[in-house]
Amino acid sequence: MKRALILAGGGIKVAFQAGVLQVWLDEAGLEFDLADGASGGTFNLAMWCQGMSGTQIADNWRHMSADAGVDPNWQEYPKLFMAESLMKLDKFRDNVFTGWGLDWDAIKASKREATFNVYDFTDHELVILEPSQMDADMLCACVSLPMWFPPVRREGKVYIDPVYITDANLEEAIRRGADELWIMLTVSRTGTGADGFVNNYFAGAQTRASLGRGQFPAQSGRPVAADHAHPEAHHGWLDLRVFARFPDLPVMMVTAYGDMSGGGRGAADHCQHPAR
């Protein structure tokens, strides 16, 4: 059995995800053979790659002030609708990552199998990065939502959040041989609309995430192509076990990080933990 941890996106609501990790990793003693992160889930993935416990990851969110990463892109505001972005990620890169204790040397040297998703807008393709390829700028690229944050430019390429392509890359985990997926999604699935720019923007993310949810049952009992890059991957038919948490969190971005982390911890208590 190869167990995969899927850390899906959800903006800052991945603080809820951190509370679940406290239970799964520390209290239930679950061990994962690989992990995949998309969008905001890559924050927690970076900490996991470094070797932090679930409690350490959750505490990082609990101790984070509501305005720690708030950084308006003031110089762009005079451009109105032609502005590059509403916000910047400089405070996350310079303050939040440091406050979390992210050690890029340790992350790059991690022995844990992990995949970070980012979208290459130049070549229009989803790019999968391993821990050895990560740094503060690429982690920012993984969460650079168009219009909200500037894209990350590197070596002639433009990188953005892969939210419009994937909210949880199940296929990559399966391609690498996973036959048990533990999935934590925090994008709302209430199916109710709301007025306002922010609500409508994240309704698009909700739509993409919901499409992914609809594929979960279909992943089991389907043919899988051979993958010569990963000889341990499945061949023939896949028998997949899926354990997922789908909390109905509000569409609006949450800033009460401590409350969200605690909520995630409580929700995870209701999830069964099979013995490894």
C-alpha positions in Angstrom: 0.0 0.0 0.0 1.2 3.5 -0.9 -0.6 6.2 1.1 -0.7 9.8 -0.3 -1.6 13.0 1.4 -3.4 15.5 -0.8 -3.2 19.1 0.4 -5.7 20.9 -1.8 -6.0 24.6 -2.3 -8.4 26.9 -0.5 -6.7 30.2 0.0 -5.9 31.1 3.6 -8.6 28.6 4.6 -5.8 26.0 4.5 -5.4 26.9 8.2 -8.3 24.5 8.7 -6.3 21.9 6.9 -3.4 22.4 9.4 -5.7 21.4 12.2 -6.6 18.2 10.4 -2.9 17.5 10.0 -2.4 17.8 13.7 -4.9 14.9 14.2 -3.8 12.8 11.2 -0.1 13.1 11.7 0.4 13.4 15.5 -2.7 12.0 17.2 -3.7 9.2 14.8 0.0 8.5 13.9 -0.7 8.3 10.2 2.4 8.1 7.9 2.4 9.1 4.3 4.6 7.8 1.5 4.1 10.9 -0.6 2.2 14.2 -0.6 0.9 16.6 -3.2 0.0 20.3 -2.7 -1.9 22.8 -4.9 -2.4 26.5 -4.4 -2.6 27.3 -0.6 -2.1 23.7 0.2 1.6 24.1 -0.8 2.2 26.2 2.4 1.4 23.2 4.5 3.3 20.9 2.1 6.5 22.9 2.5 6.3 22.6 6.3 5.6 18.8 6.0 8.6 18.4 3.6 10.8 20.2 6.2 9.8 17.5 8.8 7.5 19.6 10.9 4.9 17.8 13.0 1.2 18.3 12.5 1.1 20.3 15.8 3.9 22.6 14.6 2.1 23.2 11.3 -1.1 24.0 13.1 0.6 26.2 15.7 2.2 28.2 12.9 -1.2 29.2 11.7 -2.6 29.7 15.2 0.2 32.2 16.1 -0.1 34.1 12.8 -1.7 37.5 13.0 -4.6 38.3 10.7 -2.6 41.0 8.9 0.7 39.2 8.7 0.6 38.7 5.0 -1.6 41.6 4.0 0.4 43.7 1.5 -1.6 46.0 -0.9 0.0 46.7 -4.2 -0.5 50.5 -3.8 1.7 51.5 -6.7 -0.6 49.7 -9.1 -3.9 51.2 -7.8 -3.7 54.4 -10.0 -3.9 52.1 -13.0 -7.4 51.0 -11.9 -8.6 48.1 -14.1 -5.2 47.8 -15.7 -3.4 47.2 -12.4 -1.1 44.1 -12.3 -2.7 43.0 -9.0 -4.6 44.1 -5.9 -2.0 42.6 -3.5 1.6 41.5 -3.2 3.2 38.5 -1.6 6.3 40.3 -0.3 5.2 40.0 3.3 4.5 36.3 3.0 8.0 35.8 1.4 9.8 38.1 3.9 7.8 37.8 7.1 5.4 34.9 7.2 7.7 32.2 5.8 10.4 33.3 8.2 7.9 33.3 11.1 6.9 29.8 10.2 10.6 28.8 10.4 10.8 27.6 6.8 14.3 26.4 6.1 14.9 26.1 2.3 18.1 24.1 2.6 16.2 21.6 4.7 13.2 21.5 2.3 15.5 21.1 -0.7 17.3 18.2 1.0 14.0 16.5 2.2 13.9 12.8 1.6 10.1 12.9 1.5 8.4 12.4 -1.8 6.4 15.5 -2.5 5.0 17.4 -5.5 4.2 21.1 -5.7 1.9 22.2 -8.5 2.4 25.5 -10.3 1.1 26.7 -13.7 3.6 27.8 -16.4 1.6 30.6 -18.1 4.3 31.1 -20.8 4.0 27.5 -22.1 0.5 26.9 -20.8 1.2 23.7 -18.9 1.0 22.4 -15.4 4.4 22.0 -13.8 5.2 19.6 -11.0 8.1 20.6 -8.8 9.8 18.4 -6.2 11.2 19.7 -2.9 14.7 20.1 -4.4 13.3 22.7 -6.9 11.6 24.8 -4.3 12.5 28.2 -2.8 10.5 31.2 -1.4 9.8 32.6 -4.9 8.5 29.3 -6.3 6.3 28.8 -3.2 4.9 32.3 -3.9 4.3 31.3 -7.5 2.2 28.3 -6.4 -0.2 30.7 -4.7 -0.1 33.7 -7.1 -3.7 33.9 -8.0 -4.2 36.0 -11.1 -5.5 39.5 -10.4 -4.9 39.1 -6.6 -1.1 38.7 -6.7 1.6 39.4 -9.3 2.9 36.4 -11.3 6.4 35.1 -10.5 8.8 35.6 -13.4 11.9 33.4 -13.7 14.2 32.5 -16.5 11.8 33.9 -19.1 8.8 32.1 -17.7 5.7 33.4 -16.0 4.3 31.3 -13.2 0.9 31.5 -11.5 -1.4 29.5 -9.1 -2.7 26.4 -10.9 -6.2 26.9 -9.5 -7.8 26.9 -12.9 -6.2 23.6 -13.8 -6.3 21.7 -10.5 -7.3 22.2 -6.9 -6.0 18.7 -6.0 -3.7 16.8 -8.3 -5.0 13.2 -7.7 -3.6 12.0 -11.0 0.0 12.8 -10.0 -0.3 10.9 -6.8 -1.8 7.9 -8.6 0.8 8.2 -11.4 3.5 7.8 -8.6 1.9 4.6 -7.3 -0.5 5.8 -4.6 -3.5 3.5 -4.0 -4.8 5.2 -0.8 -5.5 9.0 -0.9 -6.1 11.1 2.1 -7.6 14.3 0.8 -8.2 17.6 2.6 -10.2 20.3 0.6 -11.2 23.6 2.1 -13.0 25.2 -0.9 -16.7 25.6 -0.1 -19.2 23.4 -1.8 -22.4 25.0 -0.5 -23.6 25.8 -4.0 -25.0 29.1 -2.9 -24.1 32.3 -4.6 -23.4 35.7 -3.0 -22.9 39.2 -4.2 -19.6 41.0 -4.4 -16.4 40.7 -6.3 -14.6 38.5 -3.8 -17.5 36.0 -3.6 -17.9 35.8 -7.3 -14.1 35.3 -7.8 -13.9 32.4 -5.4 -17.1 30.9 -6.8 -14.9 30.1 -9.9 -12.5 28.3 -7.6 -15.4 26.5 -6.0 -16.6 25.4 -9.5 -13.2 23.9 -10.3 -12.8 22.2 -7.0 -16.3 20.7 -7.3 -15.4 19.2 -10.7 -12.5 17.5 -9.0 -14.7 16.1 -6.3 -17.0 14.6 -8.9 -14.0 12.6 -10.2 -13.1 10.9 -6.9 -15.5 7.9 -7.3 -14.4 7.4 -10.9 -10.8 7.1 -10.0 -11.3 3.7 -8.5 -11.7 0.7 -10.8 -10.4 2.4 -13.9 -7.5 1.5 -16.3 -4.2 3.2 -15.6 -1.5 3.6 -18.3 2.0 2.4 -17.6 4.5 5.0 -16.4 8.1 4.1 -17.1 9.3 7.1 -15.0 7.8 5.5 -11.9 8.0 1.7 -12.2 6.2 1.3 -8.9 3.1 3.0 -10.3 -0.1 1.1 -11.1 -0.5 -0.9 -14.3 -3.8 -2.2 -15.5 -6.7 -1.5 -13.2 -6.6 0.7 -10.1 -8.2 -0.3 -6.8 -8.2 3.0 -4.9 -9.1 3.9 -1.3 -10.2 7.5 -0.7 -10.5 9.2 2.7 -11.6 12.8 2.3 -12.7 15.8 4.3 -15.0 18.3 2.6 -15.8 21.1 5.1 -18.4 23.6 4.0 -16.3 26.7 4.7 -17.5 30.2 3.6 -16.3 31.4 0.2 -14.9 34.6 1.8 -11.2 34.4 2.8 -10.9 33.7 6.5 -8.5 35.6 8.8 -9.2 34.0 12.1 -6.4 31.5 11.6 -6.5 30.1 15.1 -10.2 29.4 15.0 -9.8 27.7 11.6 -7.0 25.5 12.7 -9.0 24.5 15.8 -12.0 23.7 13.6 -9.9 21.5 11.4 -8.7 19.6 14.4 -12.3 19.0 15.6 -13.5 17.9 12.1 -10.6 15.4 11.8 -11.7 13.7 15.0 -14.7 12.3 13.1 -12.6 10.7 10.4 -11.7 7.1 10.8 -8.1 6.1 10.8 -7.3 2.7 9.4 -4.2 1.0 10.7 -1.2 1.2 8.5 
